[in-house]
Amino acid sequence: MVNPAAPTVTFEYGAYERTVAARARARRSSQGISAGVLTAKQYTSRCVNNFRHTSVVISDEVATALDEHRGVVALESTIVVQGLPSPVNLEVAADCEAAVRAGGAVPATIGLSGGTVVVGLTDEELERLADPSRDAAKLSARDVGVAAALHRDGATTVAGTIAIAHRVGIDAMATGGLGGVHRGAAASFDESADLTTLSRTPVLVVASGVKSILDIAATLERLDSLGVPVVGYRTTRFPGFYRSDSGLAIDWTVHSELEAATTFLAHREFSATGFLLANPVTPECQLDAVLHETALTAALDAANGADVSGKDVTPVMLAEFARHTAGESVRVNRDLVVANAALAGRVASEMAALHR
């Protein structure tokens, strides 16, 4: 039994007050700790948290994997709730989780349900979150605590996902494309929080570059300034999301999952920033070049006409991309995000093996 009056004790994962441990024992733990007994091993597991003001639930499967030091990959929920049309959204979510498992890791789709942060959403929970009638908020890292306190439903962006993932001990995440610097940012200062969050969150993110609706060159410059390494997976060209090559070069490349895992772990020994592993969509799956350019022009016009800014820009432009390409952009998005989930699963599995 935990003694609240005992002094601070240092365990494997750091120093914790016994009073905090006493609070933690009353919270739901995904390892099935429901009684009053909480061992030092259980409390110091990365799957038991000492969040004071937030309810955080980790699924049994994810908690067990973390406790056993197996690979876990965080997955965002905005692609399901705000990014892709129904029913493709839920199909893609299931495909991404299956791809992570095929890579030897455990998927952990993250979102908020009634203010509770859930790490490892079930199919049913994700389906409820995607229901338009629930009006789930789009949550960046800055929004998570606010949404939790106000008991809101919410889908996490890349920034929101990695902020939560890091707090519970998950080192890898997969997404379609990273957010970045928006076109015209010199006047609007419109830049995704994905960049600054990645600069202070040591998580490996697998993405097919940034969406071509953004200012890709400026995004690479910002990542450089923020100290986030951009490493190509079997490529020396920065991906352009719908296209394999954005036209811009990158300095570093790795040729295997083991090399990617080793490189990230070495980076983390010298820096507190995240790490972008750029995985291009395969040439045979990419969007036709001419169709891409005409769709991009149409999407930019649509965003300008809708007079939107910030986090409202991307949904408008992606919807116009889908309309203009007769659904081809959705197909490419689906192909690349599933491929990124598979790669992240394999890299996370290699990282876990290196930790053992």
HELIX and SHEET records of a PDB file:
HELIX    1   1 ARG A   18  ALA A   26  1                                   9    
HELIX    2   2 ALA A   40  THR A   44  1                                   5    
HELIX    3   3 ASP A   60  ASP A   67  1                                   8    
HELIX    4   4 THR A   78  THR A   78  1                                   1    
HELIX    5   5 ILE A   79  GLY A   83  3                                   5    
HELIX    6   6 VAL A   88  ALA A  102  1                                  15    
HELIX    7   7 ASP A  123  ALA A  130  1                                   8    
HELIX    8   8 PRO A  132  ARG A  134  5                                   3    
HELIX    9   9 ALA A  141  ASP A  143  5                                   3    
HELIX   10  10 VAL A  144  ALA A  149  1                                   6    
HELIX   11  11 VAL A  158  VAL A  168  1                                  11    
HELIX   12  12 ALA A  185  SER A  188  1                                   4    
HELIX   13  13 ALA A  193  SER A  199  1                                   7    
HELIX   14  14 ILE A  216  SER A  225  1                                  10    
HELIX   15  15 GLU A  257  ARG A  268  1                                  12    
HELIX   16  16 ALA A  289  ALA A  306  1                                  18    
HELIX   17  17 GLY A  310  ASP A  312  5                                   3    
HELIX   18  18 VAL A  313  HIS A  324  1                                  12    
HELIX   19  19 GLU A  328  HIS A  355  1                                  28    
SHEET    1   A 2 VAL A   9  PHE A  11  0                                        
SHEET    2   A 2 GLY A  14  TYR A  16 -1                                        
SHEET    1   B 9 VAL A  56  ILE A  58  0                                        
SHEET    2   B 9 THR A 116  VAL A 119  1                                        
SHEET    3   B 9 VAL A 106  SER A 113 -1                                        
SHEET    4   B 9 VAL A  72  LEU A  75  1                                        
SHEET    5   B 9 ALA A 172  ALA A 174  1                                        
SHEET    6   B 9 LEU A 204  ALA A 207  1                                        
SHEET    7   B 9 PHE A 275  ALA A 278  1                                        
SHEET    8   B 9 VAL A 230  TYR A 233  1                                        
SHEET    9   B 9 TRP A 252  VAL A 254  1                                        
SHEET    1   C 5 VAL A  56  ILE A  58  0                                        
SHEET    2   C 5 THR A 116  VAL A 119  1                                        
SHEET    3   C 5 VAL A 106  SER A 113 -1                                        
SHEET    4   C 5 GLY A 154  THR A 156 -1                                        
SHEET    5   C 5 ALA A 137  LEU A 139  1                                        
SHEET    1   D 2 ARG A 237  GLY A 240  0                                        
SHEET    2   D 2 ARG A 243  ALA A 249 -1                                        
END                                                                             
